[in-house]
Amino acid sequence: MAGGGGYGKLKDSTFRIGHMGDHTPDQVEGLLHVLTDVFQ
């Protein structure tokens, strides 16, 4: 996946998680737990 301008050599091997609005630390922690499961 392409990251965006400025990623240089990492452009083809990175991705960005964008968001709109406010998120609580608990919501971010939940997202990180899900991503950990997905990438294992």
C-alpha positions in Angstrom: 0.0 0.0 0.0 1.3 3.4 -0.8 1.8 5.8 2.2 1.9 9.2 0.7 4.4 11.8 -0.3 7.5 12.0 1.9 7.7 8.3 2.7 10.6 7.8 0.4 11.8 4.2 0.3 9.1 3.1 2.7 6.3 4.3 0.4 5.4 0.9 -0.9 5.5 -0.9 2.5 3.7 1.5 4.8 0.1 2.6 5.4 -1.5 5.4 7.3 -4.4 5.2 9.7 -6.3 8.5 9.4 -9.1 9.6 11.6 -11.5 12.5 12.0 -12.7 13.7 15.4 -11.6 13.0 18.9 -10.7 9.6 20.2 -10.1 8.4 23.7 -7.0 6.6 24.8 -9.2 3.5 25.4 -10.4 3.6 21.8 -6.8 3.9 20.4 -5.8 1.0 22.7 -8.6 -1.1 21.3 -7.5 -0.3 17.8 -4.0 -1.4 18.6 -5.2 -4.7 20.1 -7.2 -5.4 16.9 -4.2 -4.6 14.7 -1.9 -6.8 16.7 -4.3 -9.7 16.2 -4.6 -9.0 12.5 -0.9 -8.8 11.9 0.1 -11.9 13.8 
